[in-house]
């Protein structure tokens, strides 16, 4: 999802697009060979199945931790900048105000622990040329994601039950792709940035917005709690991230989540 949007944003530039079949990021030697000769590496590779990570933390961390460390080492050897995508799951999720970029991390599941290991590898190996961009609640026109699931369910069910006790910032992968490329080209200070939409809502609020944008009755989306959907991995209850660090890059925070959703569902790639 994000990789395809990155390619669309980078159209016309000299880009090497390595699929999973072409590059296993846990293969350090292959990573180093492919990175050589490049100026910037944008890492959209990750183990993203949160519940499967809970069942096999070692395998998930091999990708999200050791694989990212291999990318960072390859970039260090090649003199390339690395823009790495991370997650809100590095936080505990018990805050009441947006998490700042330098807020203490405390993941509550295996996925978050693995992603935090990847963050530390980037920042430790590439202190002057490594960028960690945390995102959350990502959706897009392709791939498996919440927005596309709600659109499908709107055509299949009379009512949909969606949790209303988790808060976050729904973020269109196209907007994130544009921001990642802009950051790579900005000359901004290295470090942590939060790549999420402005504003906040709940999963229930997002589902209602999807129904409304698609011309369905939003009251068909009913409120429920996380207790009704017990899953192997705990989810953070509060995933709202602060955006103060963009000022250091001379950029404003990303736009409001409602505007992103409208453009995505109207087919406006901007």
C-alpha positions as a Python dict, from the first residue, in 0.01 Angstrom:
ca = {
    (1, 'X'): (0, 0, 0),
    (2, 'X'): (261, 254, 107),
    (3, 'X'): (517, 125, -141),
    (4, 'X'): (283, 178, -434),
    (5, 'X'): (204, 531, -320),
    (6, 'X'): (575, 604, -281),
    (7, 'X'): (632, 496, -641),
    (8, 'X'): (350, 721, -758),
    (9, 'X'): (497, 1020, -572),
    (10, 'X'): (847, 940, -701),
    (11, 'X'): (734, 903, -1062),
    (12, 'X'): (997, 1053, -1292),
    (13, 'X'): (1284, 1015, -1046),
    (14, 'X'): (1563, 759, -1062),
    (15, 'X'): (1425, 495, -828),
    (16, 'X'): (1506, 132, -751),
    (17, 'X'): (1187, -34, -628),
    (18, 'X'): (1274, -361, -456),
    (19, 'X'): (987, -596, -388),
    (20, 'X'): (992, -847, -106),
    (21, 'X'): (1085, -1118, -357),
    (22, 'X'): (1382, -913, -475),
    (23, 'X'): (1509, -804, -134),
    (24, 'X'): (1478, -982, 198),
    (25, 'X'): (1586, -708, 438),
    (26, 'X'): (1704, -969, 688),
    (27, 'X'): (1977, -1064, 438),
    (28, 'X'): (2245, -814, 542),
    (29, 'X'): (2480, -892, 255),
    (30, 'X'): (2209, -847, -6),
    (31, 'X'): (2090, -527, 159),
    (32, 'X'): (2440, -379, 151),
    (33, 'X'): (2482, -476, -215),
    (34, 'X'): (2153, -320, -323),
    (35, 'X'): (2188, -2, -118),
    (36, 'X'): (2531, 73, -262),
    (37, 'X'): (2518, 360, -511),
    (38, 'X'): (2195, 510, -377),
    (39, 'X'): (2155, 844, -198),
    (40, 'X'): (1833, 776, -8),
    (41, 'X'): (1660, 461, 112),
    (42, 'X'): (1287, 475, 192),
    (43, 'X'): (1193, 171, 398),
    (44, 'X'): (833, 59, 358),
    (45, 'X'): (914, -304, 443),
    (46, 'X'): (772, -440, 767),
    (47, 'X'): (599, -727, 940),
    (48, 'X'): (261, -560, 992),
    (49, 'X'): (44, -848, 1118),
    (50, 'X'): (16, -744, 1481),
    (51, 'X'): (-158, -1057, 1606),
    (52, 'X'): (78, -1291, 1420),
    (53, 'X'): (370, -1105, 1577),
    (54, 'X'): (230, -1195, 1918),
    (55, 'X'): (242, -1561, 1819),
    (56, 'X'): (593, -1545, 1672),
    (57, 'X'): (777, -1248, 1815),
    (58, 'X'): (1118, -1372, 1700),
    (59, 'X'): (1011, -1385, 1334),
    (60, 'X'): (844, -1043, 1350),
    (61, 'X'): (1145, -886, 1521),
    (62, 'X'): (1378, -1042, 1264),
    (63, 'X'): (1208, -815, 1008),
    (64, 'X'): (1114, -510, 1216),
    (65, 'X'): (1430, -508, 1425),
    (66, 'X'): (1723, -699, 1273),
    (67, 'X'): (1614, -627, 916),
    (68, 'X'): (1601, -255, 986),
    (69, 'X'): (1942, -277, 1153),
    (70, 'X'): (2076, -434, 831),
    (71, 'X'): (1929, -147, 629),
    (72, 'X'): (2085, 108, 863),
    (73, 'X'): (2424, -62, 840),
    (74, 'X'): (2397, -76, 461),
    (75, 'X'): (2313, 292, 447),
    (76, 'X'): (2605, 375, 676),
    (77, 'X'): (2842, 186, 446),
    (78, 'X'): (2700, 354, 134),
    (79, 'X'): (2673, 702, 281),
    (80, 'X'): (2298, 703, 215),
    (81, 'X'): (2020, 861, 414),
    (82, 'X'): (1755, 627, 554),
    (83, 'X'): (1390, 722, 602),
    (84, 'X'): (1231, 446, 808),
    (85, 'X'): (861, 408, 882),
    (86, 'X'): (772, 317, 1240),
    (87, 'X'): (455, 312, 1448),
    (88, 'X'): (254, 453, 1736),
    (89, 'X'): (273, 105, 1889),
    (90, 'X'): (609, 194, 2045),
    (91, 'X'): (401, 382, 2306),
    (92, 'X'): (194, 230, 2584),
    (93, 'X'): (-128, 401, 2480),
    (94, 'X'): (-232, 526, 2823),
    (95, 'X'): (-170, 898, 2761),
    (96, 'X'): (-436, 1168, 2753),
    (97, 'X'): (-242, 1421, 2545),
    (98, 'X'): (-62, 1364, 2212),
    (99, 'X'): (267, 1179, 2242),
    (100, 'X'): (563, 1406, 2167),
    (101, 'X'): (843, 1278, 1946),
    (102, 'X'): (1069, 1243, 2252),
    (103, 'X'): (807, 1092, 2484),
    (104, 'X'): (917, 775, 2669),
    (105, 'X'): (844, 456, 2477),
    (106, 'X'): (679, 154, 2640),
    (107, 'X'): (524, -92, 2390),
    (108, 'X'): (253, -326, 2512),
    (109, 'X'): (286, -598, 2247),
    (110, 'X'): (541, -793, 2043),
    (111, 'X'): (489, -583, 1730),
    (112, 'X'): (567, -264, 1921),
    (113, 'X'): (878, -413, 2079),
    (114, 'X'): (1012, -519, 1740),
    (115, 'X'): (942, -182, 1584),
    (116, 'X'): (1113, -8, 1874),
    (117, 'X'): (1422, -223, 1814),
    (118, 'X'): (1420, -102, 1453),
    (119, 'X'): (1393, 261, 1561),
    (120, 'X'): (1691, 225, 1794),
    (121, 'X'): (1898, 64, 1519),
    (122, 'X'): (1832, 358, 1282),
    (123, 'X'): (1900, 627, 1540),
    (124, 'X'): (2206, 451, 1680),
    (125, 'X'): (2368, 364, 1348),
    (126, 'X'): (2273, 681, 1155),
    (127, 'X'): (2261, 964, 1411),
    (128, 'X'): (2309, 1230, 1143),
    (129, 'X'): (2136, 1068, 843),
    (130, 'X'): (1863, 846, 987),
    (131, 'X'): (1497, 948, 998),
    (132, 'X'): (1229, 759, 1192),
    (133, 'X'): (877, 854, 1088),
    (134, 'X'): (608, 709, 1312),
    (135, 'X'): (268, 667, 1154),
    (136, 'X'): (-62, 515, 1267),
    (137, 'X'): (-402, 401, 1145),
    (138, 'X'): (-275, 390, 788),
    (139, 'X'): (-516, 324, 502),
    (140, 'X'): (-506, 352, 125),
    (141, 'X'): (-666, 267, -206),
    (142, 'X'): (-485, -70, -220),
    (143, 'X'): (-405, -343, 26),
    (144, 'X'): (-588, -461, 335),
    (145, 'X'): (-693, -171, 559),
    (146, 'X'): (-977, -49, 778),
    (147, 'X'): (-1129, 196, 531),
    (148, 'X'): (-1156, -60, 253),
    (149, 'X'): (-1301, -310, 500),
    (150, 'X'): (-1571, -63, 605),
    (151, 'X'): (-1660, 4, 243),
    (152, 'X'): (-1700, -369, 183),
    (153, 'X'): (-1907, -423, 498),
    (154, 'X'): (-2133, -132, 408),
    (155, 'X'): (-2246, -336, 109),
    (156, 'X'): (-2276, -664, 298),
    (157, 'X'): (-2438, -586, 635),
    (158, 'X'): (-2723, -380, 771),
    (159, 'X'): (-2518, -276, 1075),
    (160, 'X'): (-2150, -277, 1168),
    (161, 'X'): (-2018, -272, 1526),
    (162, 'X'): (-1696, -71, 1569),
    (163, 'X'): (-1498, 9, 1882),
    (164, 'X'): (-1525, 361, 2021),
    (165, 'X'): (-1267, 339, 2300),
    (166, 'X'): (-948, 371, 2092),
    (167, 'X'): (-839, 715, 1971),
    (168, 'X'): (-604, 790, 1685),
    (169, 'X'): (-530, 977, 1362),
    (170, 'X'): (-642, 802, 1041),
    (171, 'X'): (-373, 870, 782),
    (172, 'X'): (-388, 820, 404),
    (173, 'X'): (-83, 636, 275),
    (174, 'X'): (-60, 878, -20),
    (175, 'X'): (-21, 1175, 215),
    (176, 'X'): (239, 984, 413),
    (177, 'X'): (429, 897, 94),
    (178, 'X'): (437, 1263, -6),
    (179, 'X'): (565, 1357, 340),
    (180, 'X'): (836, 1090, 342),
    (181, 'X'): (971, 1208, 7),
    (182, 'X'): (954, 1572, 113),
    (183, 'X'): (1143, 1491, 434),
    (184, 'X'): (1411, 1302, 242),
    (185, 'X'): (1464, 1603, 16),
    (186, 'X'): (1438, 1872, 285),
    (187, 'X'): (1779, 1862, 447),
    (188, 'X'): (1597, 1854, 783),
    (189, 'X'): (1772, 1740, 1101),
    (190, 'X'): (1783, 1364, 1145),
    (191, 'X'): (1576, 1197, 1416),
    (192, 'X'): (1214, 1117, 1497),
    (193, 'X'): (911, 1269, 1324),
    (194, 'X'): (543, 1183, 1356),
    (195, 'X'): (380, 1117, 1020),
    (196, 'X'): (11, 1116, 1109),
    (197, 'X'): (-285, 1331, 1012),
    (198, 'X'): (-392, 1627, 1223),
    (199, 'X'): (-700, 1598, 1439),
    (200, 'X'): (-821, 1279, 1605),
    (201, 'X'): (-1113, 1039, 1613),
    (202, 'X'): (-1200, 684, 1717),
    (203, 'X'): (-1240, 376, 1500),
    (204, 'X'): (-1615, 429, 1532),
    (205, 'X'): (-1580, 790, 1421),
    (206, 'X'): (-1369, 686, 1125),
    (207, 'X'): (-1618, 417, 1023),
    (208, 'X'): (-1904, 669, 1037),
    (209, 'X'): (-1702, 912, 825),
    (210, 'X'): (-1638, 638, 567),
    (211, 'X'): (-2008, 553, 550),
    (212, 'X'): (-2097, 922, 512),
    (213, 'X'): (-1841, 984, 238),
    (214, 'X'): (-1966, 677, 51),
    (215, 'X'): (-2330, 787, 71),
    (216, 'X'): (-2442, 543, 339),
    (217, 'X'): (-2628, 613, 664),
    (218, 'X'): (-2361, 661, 935),
    (219, 'X'): (-2607, 543, 1200),
    (220, 'X'): (-2559, 193, 1059),
    (221, 'X'): (-2224, 200, 1246),
    (222, 'X'): (-2287, 108, 1609),
    (223, 'X'): (-2058, 178, 1903),
    (224, 'X'): (-1894, -103, 2096),
    (225, 'X'): (-1584, -151, 2314),
    (226, 'X'): (-1256, -334, 2274),
    (227, 'X'): (-1385, -602, 2511),
    (228, 'X'): (-1619, -716, 2234),
    (229, 'X'): (-1323, -791, 2004),
    (230, 'X'): (-1067, -985, 2205),
    (231, 'X'): (-750, -1032, 1999),
    (232, 'X'): (-413, -1197, 2071),
    (233, 'X'): (-224, -866, 2086),
    (234, 'X'): (-325, -572, 2304),
    (235, 'X'): (-392, -246, 2119),
    (236, 'X'): (-299, 99, 2252),
    (237, 'X'): (-611, 284, 2364),
    (238, 'X'): (-459, 623, 2277),
    (239, 'X'): (-256, 655, 1957),
    (240, 'X'): (-262, 1032, 1906),
    (241, 'X'): (83, 1167, 1815),
    (242, 'X'): (218, 1520, 1846),
    (243, 'X'): (373, 1699, 1547),
    (244, 'X'): (600, 1965, 1693),
    (245, 'X'): (917, 1846, 1522),
    (246, 'X'): (802, 1934, 1170),
    (247, 'X'): (891, 2295, 1241),
    (248, 'X'): (1257, 2189, 1249),
    (249, 'X'): (1215, 2073, 891),
    (250, 'X'): (1044, 2394, 787),
    (251, 'X'): (717, 2207, 731),
    (252, 'X'): (370, 2231, 876),
    (253, 'X'): (205, 1924, 1033),
    (254, 'X'): (16, 1696, 797),
    (255, 'X'): (-341, 1797, 713),
    (256, 'X'): (-662, 1697, 889),
    (257, 'X'): (-771, 1333, 867),
    (258, 'X'): (-1114, 1426, 730),
    (259, 'X'): (-963, 1603, 429),
    (260, 'X'): (-740, 1302, 359),
    (261, 'X'): (-1032, 1061, 377),
    (262, 'X'): (-1246, 1274, 146),
    (263, 'X'): (-973, 1294, -118),
    (264, 'X'): (-892, 924, -99),
    (265, 'X'): (-1255, 819, -137),
    (266, 'X'): (-1322, 1072, -413),
    (267, 'X'): (-1022, 947, -607),
    (268, 'X'): (-836, 1276, -577),
    (269, 'X'): (-464, 1194, -567),
    (270, 'X'): (-387, 1566, -547),
}
